[in-house]
């Protein structure tokens, strides 16, 4: 991870998720901002968002709490940053799968499962914080994430309905239940998968994707 730049809107006032590219030496402020994001993610994961205070964050970063407020207005800024980053990444993976004109509707669903499982396996901490705590967001932030989650769900339902028309999926299948089961296959490995195990991220992704294919087609 590299630079942290300014972000506006419903997110935090000065932070964005650290980029995966390096553009030379970081400024002192950018380095500190990146440090705050990474430590917030770790603390939210280890002790829970609700149990983490701004004092905890400031002490872990090694700055005064007043200095922490230079970067964020509240710890919810940091939670929203994490949640938004995870959601935006998953949406990008879904868009990538949907755009595969060379694949049938069922194959696009399977590709999405494979892509998301591979991402999830490499980002267990982010996924844990997202799924444990996104509902703690308030007001417009909560409503925004909920709206986006429903939009992604609707997109997968549409793929299942397309697959039904082509005979890839049984017409009697409940599309919403099918999406719920498919989502469980993609999401729940964060509760048990160990990146240091003998099962690689690719193996997890391929296994889960084929499981979903057989379940939907049966």
C-alpha positions in Angstrom: 0.0 0.0 0.0 1.2 3.5 -0.7 -0.3 7.0 -0.7 -3.4 8.2 1.1 -5.0 11.2 -0.6 -7.9 13.5 0.2 -11.5 12.3 -0.1 -14.7 14.2 0.1 -18.4 13.3 0.3 -19.9 10.7 2.7 -16.4 9.3 3.5 -13.8 10.6 5.9 -12.7 14.2 5.4 -9.0 13.6 4.6 -8.5 9.9 4.1 -8.9 7.4 1.3 -7.9 3.8 1.2 -4.1 3.4 0.7 -3.4 2.8 -3.0 -1.6 -0.2 -4.3 0.8 1.8 -6.3 3.9 3.8 -5.3 4.7 7.2 -6.6 7.9 7.9 -4.9 8.6 9.0 -1.4 5.6 9.6 0.7 5.0 12.9 2.5 5.1 12.7 6.3 1.3 13.5 6.4 0.5 10.8 3.8 2.6 8.2 5.7 0.7 9.1 9.0 -2.6 8.9 7.3 -1.8 5.5 5.9 -0.7 4.4 9.4 -4.0 5.5 10.9 -6.0 3.5 8.4 -4.0 0.4 8.9 -4.1 0.6 12.7 -7.8 1.3 12.7 -8.4 -1.8 10.6 -6.3 -3.9 13.0 -8.0 -2.6 16.1 -11.5 -2.9 14.7 -10.7 -6.5 13.8 -8.9 -7.5 17.1 -11.1 -5.8 19.7 -14.3 -4.8 17.7 -15.4 -1.5 16.4 -17.7 -0.7 19.3 -14.9 -1.4 21.8 -12.3 0.7 20.1 -12.1 4.4 21.1 -10.4 7.4 19.6 -8.0 7.2 22.6 -7.2 3.6 21.6 -6.5 4.7 18.0 -4.4 7.7 19.0 -2.3 5.6 21.5 -1.7 2.9 18.9 -0.7 5.4 16.3 1.5 7.2 18.8 -0.1 10.7 18.6 -2.3 12.9 20.7 -6.0 12.4 20.2 -6.3 16.0 19.1 -3.8 15.3 16.3 -5.9 12.4 15.2 -8.8 14.8 14.6 -6.7 16.5 12.0 -7.3 13.4 9.8 -10.8 12.3 10.8 -13.8 13.7 12.5 -14.8 10.4 14.2 -13.9 6.7 14.2 -17.0 6.2 12.0 -15.0 8.0 9.3 -12.5 5.1 9.5 -15.2 2.4 9.5 -16.9 3.9 6.5 -13.6 4.1 4.7 -13.1 0.4 5.3 -16.6 -0.6 4.4 -16.7 1.5 1.3 -13.4 0.2 0.1 -14.5 -3.5 0.5 -17.9 -2.8 -1.2 -16.4 -0.9 -4.1 -13.9 -3.7 -4.7 -16.6 -6.4 -4.7 -18.7 -4.3 -7.0 -15.8 -3.9 -9.4 -15.4 -7.7 -9.4 -19.1 -8.1 -10.1 -18.9 -5.6 -13.0 -15.9 -7.5 -14.3 -17.7 -10.8 -14.4 -20.9 -9.3 -15.9 -18.9 -7.7 -18.7 -17.7 -11.1 -19.9 -19.6 -11.3 -23.1 -17.8 -14.6 -23.9 -19.5 -16.3 -20.9 -23.1 -17.5 -20.4 -25.1 -16.1 -17.5 -24.3 -19.1 -15.3 -20.6 -18.9 -16.2 -20.7 -15.2 -15.2 -22.1 -16.0 -11.8 -19.4 -18.7 -11.4 -16.7 -16.2 -12.5 -17.9 -13.6 -9.9 -17.8 -16.3 -7.2 -14.3 -17.2 -8.2 -13.1 -13.6 -8.3 -14.6 -12.7 -5.0 -13.4 -15.8 -3.2 -9.9 -15.0 -4.4 -10.1 -11.4 -3.1 -11.7 -12.5 0.2 -9.0 -15.1 0.9 -6.3 -12.4 0.6 -8.2 -9.8 2.6 -9.6 -11.6 5.6 -9.2 -8.7 8.0 -11.1 -6.2 5.8 -13.9 -8.7 5.2 -14.3 -9.5 8.9 -14.6 -5.8 9.8 -17.0 -5.1 6.9 -19.4 -7.9 7.7 -19.2 -7.5 11.5 -19.7 -3.8 11.6 -21.1 -2.2 8.4 -24.6 -2.1 10.1 -23.1 0.2 12.8 -22.8 3.0 10.2 -25.5 5.6 10.7 -27.7 7.8 8.6 -26.8 8.5 5.0 -23.7 6.2 5.2 -25.7 3.2 6.3 -28.4 3.9 3.7 -25.8 4.3 1.0 -24.1 1.0 1.7 -27.5 -0.8 2.0 -28.6 0.6 -1.4 -25.4 -0.6 -3.0 -25.6 -4.0 -1.4 -29.2 -4.4 -2.8 -28.0 -3.2 -6.2 -25.4 -6.0 -6.3 -27.9 -8.5 -5.2 -30.3 -7.4 -7.9 -27.6 -7.8 -10.5 -26.9 -11.4 -9.5 -30.6 -12.2 -9.5 -30.8 -10.9 -13.0 -28.0 -13.2 -14.1 -29.9 -16.2 -12.5 -33.1 -15.2 -14.3 -31.1 -15.0 -17.6 -29.7 -18.5 -16.8 -33.2 -19.8 -16.3 -34.3 -18.6 -19.7 -31.4 -20.4 -21.3 -32.1 -23.6 -19.3 -28.8 -23.4 -17.4 -30.7 -23.1 -14.1 -34.0 -24.9 -13.2 -36.9 -22.5 -13.8 -38.5 -23.5 -10.5 -35.5 -22.2 -8.5 -36.1 -19.3 -6.2 -33.7 -16.6 -7.5 -33.5 -14.7 -4.2 -32.7 -17.8 -2.2 -30.2 -18.9 -4.7 -28.4 -15.5 -4.4 -28.5 -15.8 -0.6 -26.9 -19.3 -0.7 -24.3 -18.2 -3.3 -23.4 -15.2 -1.2 -22.9 -17.4 1.8 -20.3 -19.5 -0.2 -18.5 -16.3 -1.1 -18.6 -14.5 2.2 -18.3 -17.1 5.0 -14.8 -18.3 4.4 -13.6 -15.3 6.2 -14.7 -17.0 9.4 -12.6 -20.1 8.9 -10.1 -19.8 6.1 -6.5 -19.4 7.1 -4.3 -17.8 4.4 -1.4 -19.8 5.9 -3.1 -23.2 5.4 -2.2 -25.7 2.6 -5.3 -24.5 0.7 -4.3 -21.6 -1.5 -6.5 -18.7 -2.4 -6.8 -20.1 -6.0 -7.8 -23.5 -4.7 -10.5 -22.0 -2.4 -11.8 -19.8 -5.3 -12.0 -22.7 -7.8 -13.6 -25.1 -5.3 -16.2 -22.6 -4.2 -17.0 -21.6 -7.8 -17.5 -25.2 -9.0 -19.7 -25.8 -5.9 -21.9 -22.9 -6.8 -22.1 -24.0 -10.5 -23.2 -27.5 -9.5 -25.7 -26.3 -7.0 -27.3 -23.8 -9.3 -27.4 -26.2 -12.3 -28.8 -29.2 -10.3 
